[in-house]
Amino acid sequence: MRRTYALVQVALALMADASGRHWGYELSKHSGVRSGVMYPLLQRMLDEGWLHDGWETQVQVGRAKRPPRRYYELTDQGRIALGALIAEARQDARFSTLIEGQLARGLA
Amino acid sequence: MISLVYHVLAWPTFFLALLVFGFAPGAALRLIVLAYKREDPRRHELISELYHVPRIERPFWVAEQLETALSEGLGGRLATWSAKRLAARRAKRPIRFLAPVAQPGRGRVLTLLWSPPVELRRADVQPNDVLVAFQQAVSTGDAKPVNFVRCSNHGPQRAVNWALLFLQLRDQLTVGAWQYADPECPQQIAEDEPSICLSFTPAAKHSTLGSSELCAVCGSNCQ
């Protein structure tokens, strides 16, 4: 996958909690990537096998009057790939301000 | 042009947008996600995510989804539609399978199979048999009727929907490998029938027949 600014941003947000579940809207907020860009990016990551997705169960939804949400989790392959991507991005001057900003927020 | 910009930015347009995306974002989103294919999980995902977007942000968030749905959803549908159309057009066209010919001769049997049967044993294949196995890869579905067109001196002969064809060849053919090619078959095949014209092209290093393409039946270049 081509290393873009949005990809690095999403990678940083995903790797901030590498073993946790991620939700579309929260991920968009944490990464700072517009949802119009992020969902296609997540789909490409799913296609690459870096993520796997699932849906909340009715138990998890509880009594809330809302449909179950879709979540994303990093696979082992994804953790390796995104780790390598972030490591490469650290060496790249294009992403230096992004990485520094994320470091300041404690995401990287 | 200026008047167009004026109309786009006019107050009624602005209020309409505010009404649609601001007061009924759920309904607007439900319409927007229809751009995605029926089986696309994004349809349900976006609707469920809307409940977690703060109300103040919903109009903008829904507007963003409209942008993505137009590019991805409609784009995807358009790509699928054009692929289906292309497949349908290709299915109407005759297909030609090419295989290298090693030795000319007579009395060989060509076995044409839709796909290699599991129970086919090596012993079932006679020394002089030529086995050509292929799977229909041009269109989806196994039950698609396909005509097999034999060219002979007596005109084209057709065998429709035969799972197994034994053709008595006038010339001895040995097929080492075959490959798929997609040129127009020049045989007399009706345009509206999906057809297969089986022809053989001699392999340059084995063949003694030259480089012309040969008919499966008559063994010569009857085209």
Interface residues (C-beta under 8 A of the other chain):
Chain A: W23 G24 Y25 E26 R34 S35 G36 Y39 P40 Q43 D53 A64 R66 P67 P68 R69 R70
Chain B: P41 R42 H44 E45 L46 I47 S48 E49 Y51 H52 V53 W61 E64 Q65 E67 T68 E72
